[in-house]
Amino acid sequence: MDAQEWEDRYRAQDRLFSGNPNGVLVTEVAALAPGRALDVGCGEGGDALWLAGRGWRVTAVDIAPTALARGAAADPEGRVTWARADVRAQRPEPGAYDLVSVQYFPLGREPGDAALRGLLDAVAPGGRLLYVGHDVTDGSDAAPFRPEDYYHPADVAERLGAGWTVEAAGTRPRTAPAPPGTHHRHDTVLLARRDVPS
């Protein structure tokens, strides 16, 4: 889906998502010391607001203005920096984030992995990448949808290379019910820490 398709999808409903943080984010991040976080494809801001409430300094990016406006409306204290950005074309600041959170984000594969490399490069030494997707064996709600056209957590793990430690990886049951009308019963997860140079 392109930017206009996402914008139309948000405009078609008063609220597209629950407003609650994603379960994998809560599970994997709750015990971490807060720092600076990048929420990729933040939608209406459930994850960003949860992180900010725990002391993280969050930059939340999305391509849909309506989604960002809803997130900002739920953030009257301005704890989150809301920014319209397409990570496929605009690279985040290198080495700037203690957490880069990519939750169910449809990042299309491309030769050279430029956009993915930009996200990896944004993780500071000692920081973490949390990359979460739907388990494609549960079936797809989108038609047409070709899973092989997108990066999945296992693909990202293969591209980490030296200088990373994988802290969690694999498939697990969802911790919260899937959105109504969807088939997603399991998540695929990658949590990786960028090593601190010795």
ChimeraX commands (.cxc) that place a marker at each C-alpha (Angstrom):
marker #1 position 0.00,0.00,0.00 radius 0.5
marker #1 position 1.21,3.49,-0.79 radius 0.5
marker #1 position 0.83,6.64,1.30 radius 0.5
marker #1 position -2.54,7.59,-0.17 radius 0.5
marker #1 position -3.94,4.11,0.38 radius 0.5
marker #1 position -2.94,4.22,4.04 radius 0.5
marker #1 position -4.35,7.71,4.41 radius 0.5
marker #1 position -7.65,6.60,2.87 radius 0.5
marker #1 position -7.74,3.60,5.19 radius 0.5
marker #1 position -7.36,5.79,8.28 radius 0.5
marker #1 position -9.90,8.34,7.06 radius 0.5
marker #1 position -12.48,5.60,6.46 radius 0.5
marker #1 position -12.74,4.84,10.20 radius 0.5
marker #1 position -12.80,6.88,13.38 radius 0.5
marker #1 position -10.10,4.59,14.76 radius 0.5
marker #1 position -8.24,1.91,12.85 radius 0.5
marker #1 position -6.36,0.29,15.75 radius 0.5
marker #1 position -7.11,-0.29,19.44 radius 0.5
marker #1 position -4.81,2.37,20.85 radius 0.5
marker #1 position -3.15,-0.25,23.07 radius 0.5
marker #1 position 0.54,-1.05,22.77 radius 0.5
marker #1 position 1.49,-4.17,20.84 radius 0.5
marker #1 position 1.97,-7.17,23.09 radius 0.5
marker #1 position 5.45,-8.09,21.89 radius 0.5
marker #1 position 6.63,-4.54,22.52 radius 0.5
marker #1 position 5.38,-4.68,26.11 radius 0.5
marker #1 position 6.91,-8.10,26.70 radius 0.5
marker #1 position 10.33,-7.28,25.29 radius 0.5
marker #1 position 10.75,-3.65,26.30 radius 0.5
marker #1 position 9.11,-3.29,29.72 radius 0.5
marker #1 position 12.30,-4.20,31.59 radius 0.5
marker #1 position 14.62,-2.03,29.49 radius 0.5
marker #1 position 15.99,1.26,30.77 radius 0.5
marker #1 position 14.39,4.08,28.77 radius 0.5
marker #1 position 16.37,6.02,26.24 radius 0.5
marker #1 position 15.66,7.34,22.77 radius 0.5
marker #1 position 13.22,5.32,20.61 radius 0.5
marker #1 position 12.11,5.32,17.00 radius 0.5
marker #1 position 8.62,3.92,16.35 radius 0.5
marker #1 position 8.45,2.99,12.65 radius 0.5
marker #1 position 4.97,3.02,11.12 radius 0.5
marker #1 position 3.51,4.33,14.36 radius 0.5
marker #1 position -0.10,4.50,13.18 radius 0.5
marker #1 position -2.33,6.18,15.74 radius 0.5
marker #1 position 0.39,6.00,18.36 radius 0.5
marker #1 position -0.44,3.26,20.83 radius 0.5
marker #1 position 3.16,2.05,21.04 radius 0.5
marker #1 position 4.71,5.52,21.03 radius 0.5
marker #1 position 2.49,6.74,23.85 radius 0.5
marker #1 position 3.18,3.63,25.92 radius 0.5
marker #1 position 6.91,4.10,25.48 radius 0.5
marker #1 position 6.69,7.80,26.36 radius 0.5
marker #1 position 4.71,6.92,29.47 radius 0.5
marker #1 position 7.64,4.76,30.57 radius 0.5
marker #1 position 10.16,7.57,30.10 radius 0.5
marker #1 position 11.35,6.96,26.55 radius 0.5
marker #1 position 12.03,9.94,24.27 radius 0.5
marker #1 position 10.09,8.82,21.22 radius 0.5
marker #1 position 10.13,9.83,17.59 radius 0.5
marker #1 position 7.06,8.31,15.93 radius 0.5
marker #1 position 6.99,8.22,12.13 radius 0.5
marker #1 position 4.28,7.30,9.65 radius 0.5
marker #1 position 3.26,8.16,6.09 radius 0.5
marker #1 position -0.40,8.87,6.89 radius 0.5
marker #1 position -1.16,12.39,8.17 radius 0.5
marker #1 position -4.47,11.30,9.72 radius 0.5
marker #1 position -2.74,8.63,11.80 radius 0.5
marker #1 position -0.16,11.14,13.03 radius 0.5
marker #1 position -2.85,13.70,13.85 radius 0.5
marker #1 position -4.70,11.14,15.96 radius 0.5
marker #1 position -1.52,10.24,17.80 radius 0.5
marker #1 position -0.76,13.88,18.49 radius 0.5
marker #1 position -4.33,14.47,19.69 radius 0.5
marker #1 position -3.84,11.70,22.26 radius 0.5
marker #1 position -0.59,13.35,23.37 radius 0.5
marker #1 position -1.60,16.81,24.66 radius 0.5
marker #1 position 1.60,17.12,26.70 radius 0.5
marker #1 position 3.71,16.64,23.57 radius 0.5
marker #1 position 5.76,13.79,24.98 radius 0.5
marker #1 position 6.26,12.27,21.51 radius 0.5
marker #1 position 7.77,13.82,18.38 radius 0.5
marker #1 position 5.31,12.98,15.58 radius 0.5
marker #1 position 6.82,13.08,12.09 radius 0.5
marker #1 position 5.60,12.29,8.62 radius 0.5
marker #1 position 8.31,10.21,6.98 radius 0.5
marker #1 position 8.71,7.30,4.61 radius 0.5
marker #1 position 11.63,5.19,5.80 radius 0.5
marker #1 position 11.94,3.76,2.30 radius 0.5
marker #1 position 13.16,7.16,1.12 radius 0.5
marker #1 position 14.19,9.02,4.27 radius 0.5
marker #1 position 16.85,7.39,6.41 radius 0.5
marker #1 position 16.75,7.88,10.19 radius 0.5
marker #1 position 19.68,9.48,11.94 radius 0.5
marker #1 position 22.47,6.87,12.19 radius 0.5
marker #1 position 23.36,5.58,15.64 radius 0.5
marker #1 position 20.74,7.76,17.31 radius 0.5
marker #1 position 18.29,5.34,18.93 radius 0.5
marker #1 position 18.43,2.97,21.88 radius 0.5
marker #1 position 15.36,1.23,20.47 radius 0.5
marker #1 position 14.13,0.94,16.90 radius 0.5
marker #1 position 10.68,-0.65,17.00 radius 0.5
marker #1 position 9.23,-2.05,13.78 radius 0.5
marker #1 position 5.83,-3.59,14.54 radius 0.5
marker #1 position 3.98,-5.29,11.66 radius 0.5
marker #1 position 5.44,-2.79,9.22 radius 0.5
marker #1 position 5.20,-3.81,5.53 radius 0.5
marker #1 position 8.75,-3.05,4.47 radius 0.5
marker #1 position 9.17,-4.24,0.90 radius 0.5
marker #1 position 12.31,-6.08,-0.13 radius 0.5
marker #1 position 14.67,-4.21,-2.43 radius 0.5
marker #1 position 18.05,-4.88,-4.02 radius 0.5
marker #1 position 20.78,-3.82,-1.62 radius 0.5
marker #1 position 18.35,-3.61,1.35 radius 0.5
marker #1 position 18.82,0.17,1.55 radius 0.5
marker #1 position 15.77,1.01,3.68 radius 0.5
marker #1 position 16.38,-1.94,6.01 radius 0.5
marker #1 position 20.03,-0.98,6.34 radius 0.5
marker #1 position 18.91,2.52,7.28 radius 0.5
marker #1 position 16.86,1.11,10.16 radius 0.5
marker #1 position 19.71,-1.10,11.33 radius 0.5
marker #1 position 22.15,1.80,11.15 radius 0.5
marker #1 position 19.82,3.91,13.31 radius 0.5
marker #1 position 20.40,1.64,16.32 radius 0.5
marker #1 position 23.01,3.02,18.71 radius 0.5
marker #1 position 25.73,0.79,20.19 radius 0.5
marker #1 position 24.07,-1.08,23.05 radius 0.5
marker #1 position 20.65,-0.33,21.59 radius 0.5
marker #1 position 18.08,-2.76,20.28 radius 0.5
marker #1 position 16.09,-3.50,17.18 radius 0.5
marker #1 position 12.65,-5.04,17.78 radius 0.5
marker #1 position 11.23,-6.30,14.48 radius 0.5
marker #1 position 7.83,-8.02,14.66 radius 0.5
marker #1 position 5.63,-9.48,11.96 radius 0.5
marker #1 position 2.59,-11.66,11.47 radius 0.5
marker #1 position 3.27,-15.35,11.04 radius 0.5
marker #1 position 2.43,-15.82,7.36 radius 0.5
marker #1 position 1.44,-19.44,7.93 radius 0.5
marker #1 position -1.68,-18.12,9.68 radius 0.5
marker #1 position -2.91,-16.82,6.33 radius 0.5
marker #1 position -3.23,-13.33,4.92 radius 0.5
marker #1 position -6.10,-10.87,5.19 radius 0.5
marker #1 position -4.84,-8.79,2.28 radius 0.5
marker #1 position -5.43,-9.68,-1.34 radius 0.5
marker #1 position -3.28,-9.89,-3.26 radius 0.5
marker #1 position -0.45,-10.39,-0.76 radius 0.5
marker #1 position 2.87,-12.00,-1.55 radius 0.5
marker #1 position 4.82,-12.64,1.67 radius 0.5
marker #1 position 8.03,-13.04,-0.28 radius 0.5
marker #1 position 7.85,-9.37,-1.29 radius 0.5
marker #1 position 8.42,-8.20,2.30 radius 0.5
marker #1 position 11.07,-8.51,4.99 radius 0.5
marker #1 position 10.18,-10.78,7.88 radius 0.5
marker #1 position 12.06,-11.00,11.19 radius 0.5
marker #1 position 14.02,-14.06,10.06 radius 0.5
marker #1 position 15.14,-12.17,6.94 radius 0.5
marker #1 position 16.32,-9.29,9.07 radius 0.5
marker #1 position 18.23,-11.63,11.38 radius 0.5
marker #1 position 20.09,-13.04,8.36 radius 0.5
marker #1 position 21.19,-9.54,7.39 radius 0.5
marker #1 position 22.49,-8.40,10.79 radius 0.5
marker #1 position 26.05,-9.58,10.33 radius 0.5
marker #1 position 28.82,-9.12,12.87 radius 0.5
marker #1 position 28.34,-6.70,15.72 radius 0.5
marker #1 position 24.87,-7.86,16.76 radius 0.5
marker #1 position 23.59,-10.25,19.43 radius 0.5
marker #1 position 20.19,-11.86,18.90 radius 0.5
marker #1 position 18.33,-11.84,22.23 radius 0.5
marker #1 position 15.01,-13.31,21.05 radius 0.5
marker #1 position 13.86,-14.86,17.80 radius 0.5
marker #1 position 11.10,-17.15,16.65 radius 0.5
marker #1 position 7.35,-17.56,16.48 radius 0.5
marker #1 position 5.04,-17.20,19.45 radius 0.5
marker #1 position 1.29,-16.95,20.10 radius 0.5
marker #1 position -0.12,-13.44,20.14 radius 0.5
marker #1 position -0.48,-11.98,23.61 radius 0.5
marker #1 position -3.65,-10.11,22.62 radius 0.5
marker #1 position -6.51,-11.10,20.32 radius 0.5
marker #1 position -6.02,-10.33,16.64 radius 0.5
marker #1 position -8.09,-7.47,15.22 radius 0.5
marker #1 position -11.63,-8.54,14.35 radius 0.5
marker #1 position -11.88,-10.31,11.02 radius 0.5
marker #1 position -8.17,-11.17,10.80 radius 0.5
marker #1 position -6.44,-14.54,10.95 radius 0.5
marker #1 position -3.31,-13.62,12.85 radius 0.5
marker #1 position -2.77,-15.99,15.78 radius 0.5
marker #1 position 1.03,-15.90,15.99 radius 0.5
marker #1 position 3.79,-13.32,15.83 radius 0.5
marker #1 position 7.29,-13.69,14.44 radius 0.5
marker #1 position 9.83,-11.82,16.51 radius 0.5
marker #1 position 13.40,-10.58,16.36 radius 0.5
marker #1 position 15.01,-8.70,19.23 radius 0.5
marker #1 position 18.66,-7.92,18.56 radius 0.5
marker #1 position 21.18,-5.76,20.42 radius 0.5
marker #1 position 23.93,-3.86,18.64 radius 0.5
marker #1 position 27.19,-4.72,20.39 radius 0.5
marker #1 position 29.22,-1.99,22.04 radius 0.5
marker #1 position 32.69,-1.83,20.49 radius 0.5
marker #1 position 35.37,-2.93,22.92 radius 0.5
marker link #1:1,2 radius 0.2
marker link #1:2,3 radius 0.2
marker link #1:3,4 radius 0.2
marker link #1:4,5 radius 0.2
marker link #1:5,6 radius 0.2
marker link #1:6,7 radius 0.2
marker link #1:7,8 radius 0.2
marker link #1:8,9 radius 0.2
marker link #1:9,10 radius 0.2
marker link #1:10,11 radius 0.2
marker link #1:11,12 radius 0.2
marker link #1:12,13 radius 0.2
marker link #1:13,14 radius 0.2
marker link #1:14,15 radius 0.2
marker link #1:15,16 radius 0.2
marker link #1:16,17 radius 0.2
marker link #1:17,18 radius 0.2
marker link #1:18,19 radius 0.2
marker link #1:19,20 radius 0.2
marker link #1:20,21 radius 0.2
marker link #1:21,22 radius 0.2
marker link #1:22,23 radius 0.2
marker link #1:23,24 radius 0.2
marker link #1:24,25 radius 0.2
marker link #1:25,26 radius 0.2
marker link #1:26,27 radius 0.2
marker link #1:27,28 radius 0.2
marker link #1:28,29 radius 0.2
marker link #1:29,30 radius 0.2
marker link #1:30,31 radius 0.2
marker link #1:31,32 radius 0.2
marker link #1:32,33 radius 0.2
marker link #1:33,34 radius 0.2
marker link #1:34,35 radius 0.2
marker link #1:35,36 radius 0.2
marker link #1:36,37 radius 0.2
marker link #1:37,38 radius 0.2
marker link #1:38,39 radius 0.2
marker link #1:39,40 radius 0.2
marker link #1:40,41 radius 0.2
marker link #1:41,42 radius 0.2
marker link #1:42,43 radius 0.2
marker link #1:43,44 radius 0.2
marker link #1:44,45 radius 0.2
marker link #1:45,46 radius 0.2
marker link #1:46,47 radius 0.2
marker link #1:47,48 radius 0.2
marker link #1:48,49 radius 0.2
marker link #1:49,50 radius 0.2
marker link #1:50,51 radius 0.2
marker link #1:51,52 radius 0.2
marker link #1:52,53 radius 0.2
marker link #1:53,54 radius 0.2
marker link #1:54,55 radius 0.2
marker link #1:55,56 radius 0.2
marker link #1:56,57 radius 0.2
marker link #1:57,58 radius 0.2
marker link #1:58,59 radius 0.2
marker link #1:59,60 radius 0.2
marker link #1:60,61 radius 0.2
marker link #1:61,62 radius 0.2
marker link #1:62,63 radius 0.2
marker link #1:63,64 radius 0.2
marker link #1:64,65 radius 0.2
marker link #1:65,66 radius 0.2
marker link #1:66,67 radius 0.2
marker link #1:67,68 radius 0.2
marker link #1:68,69 radius 0.2
marker link #1:69,70 radius 0.2
marker link #1:70,71 radius 0.2
marker link #1:71,72 radius 0.2
marker link #1:72,73 radius 0.2
marker link #1:73,74 radius 0.2
marker link #1:74,75 radius 0.2
marker link #1:75,76 radius 0.2
marker link #1:76,77 radius 0.2
marker link #1:77,78 radius 0.2
marker link #1:78,79 radius 0.2
marker link #1:79,80 radius 0.2
marker link #1:80,81 radius 0.2
marker link #1:81,82 radius 0.2
marker link #1:82,83 radius 0.2
marker link #1:83,84 radius 0.2
marker link #1:84,85 radius 0.2
marker link #1:85,86 radius 0.2
marker link #1:86,87 radius 0.2
marker link #1:87,88 radius 0.2
marker link #1:88,89 radius 0.2
marker link #1:89,90 radius 0.2
marker link #1:90,91 radius 0.2
marker link #1:91,92 radius 0.2
marker link #1:92,93 radius 0.2
marker link #1:93,94 radius 0.2
marker link #1:94,95 radius 0.2
marker link #1:95,96 radius 0.2
marker link #1:96,97 radius 0.2
marker link #1:97,98 radius 0.2
marker link #1:98,99 radius 0.2
marker link #1:99,100 radius 0.2
marker link #1:100,101 radius 0.2
marker link #1:101,102 radius 0.2
marker link #1:102,103 radius 0.2
marker link #1:103,104 radius 0.2
marker link #1:104,105 radius 0.2
marker link #1:105,106 radius 0.2
marker link #1:106,107 radius 0.2
marker link #1:107,108 radius 0.2
marker link #1:108,109 radius 0.2
marker link #1:109,110 radius 0.2
marker link #1:110,111 radius 0.2
marker link #1:111,112 radius 0.2
marker link #1:112,113 radius 0.2
marker link #1:113,114 radius 0.2
marker link #1:114,115 radius 0.2
marker link #1:115,116 radius 0.2
marker link #1:116,117 radius 0.2
marker link #1:117,118 radius 0.2
marker link #1:118,119 radius 0.2
marker link #1:119,120 radius 0.2
marker link #1:120,121 radius 0.2
marker link #1:121,122 radius 0.2
marker link #1:122,123 radius 0.2
marker link #1:123,124 radius 0.2
marker link #1:124,125 radius 0.2
marker link #1:125,126 radius 0.2
marker link #1:126,127 radius 0.2
marker link #1:127,128 radius 0.2
marker link #1:128,129 radius 0.2
marker link #1:129,130 radius 0.2
marker link #1:130,131 radius 0.2
marker link #1:131,132 radius 0.2
marker link #1:132,133 radius 0.2
marker link #1:133,134 radius 0.2
marker link #1:134,135 radius 0.2
marker link #1:135,136 radius 0.2
marker link #1:136,137 radius 0.2
marker link #1:137,138 radius 0.2
marker link #1:138,139 radius 0.2
marker link #1:139,140 radius 0.2
marker link #1:140,141 radius 0.2
marker link #1:141,142 radius 0.2
marker link #1:142,143 radius 0.2
marker link #1:143,144 radius 0.2
marker link #1:144,145 radius 0.2
marker link #1:145,146 radius 0.2
marker link #1:146,147 radius 0.2
marker link #1:147,148 radius 0.2
marker link #1:148,149 radius 0.2
marker link #1:149,150 radius 0.2
marker link #1:150,151 radius 0.2
marker link #1:151,152 radius 0.2
marker link #1:152,153 radius 0.2
marker link #1:153,154 radius 0.2
marker link #1:154,155 radius 0.2
marker link #1:155,156 radius 0.2
marker link #1:156,157 radius 0.2
marker link #1:157,158 radius 0.2
marker link #1:158,159 radius 0.2
marker link #1:159,160 radius 0.2
marker link #1:160,161 radius 0.2
marker link #1:161,162 radius 0.2
marker link #1:162,163 radius 0.2
marker link #1:163,164 radius 0.2
marker link #1:164,165 radius 0.2
marker link #1:165,166 radius 0.2
marker link #1:166,167 radius 0.2
marker link #1:167,168 radius 0.2
marker link #1:168,169 radius 0.2
marker link #1:169,170 radius 0.2
marker link #1:170,171 radius 0.2
marker link #1:171,172 radius 0.2
marker link #1:172,173 radius 0.2
marker link #1:173,174 radius 0.2
marker link #1:174,175 radius 0.2
marker link #1:175,176 radius 0.2
marker link #1:176,177 radius 0.2
marker link #1:177,178 radius 0.2
marker link #1:178,179 radius 0.2
marker link #1:179,180 radius 0.2
marker link #1:180,181 radius 0.2
marker link #1:181,182 radius 0.2
marker link #1:182,183 radius 0.2
marker link #1:183,184 radius 0.2
marker link #1:184,185 radius 0.2
marker link #1:185,186 radius 0.2
marker link #1:186,187 radius 0.2
marker link #1:187,188 radius 0.2
marker link #1:188,189 radius 0.2
marker link #1:189,190 radius 0.2
marker link #1:190,191 radius 0.2
marker link #1:191,192 radius 0.2
marker link #1:192,193 radius 0.2
marker link #1:193,194 radius 0.2
marker link #1:194,195 radius 0.2
marker link #1:195,196 radius 0.2
marker link #1:196,197 radius 0.2
marker link #1:197,198 radius 0.2
view
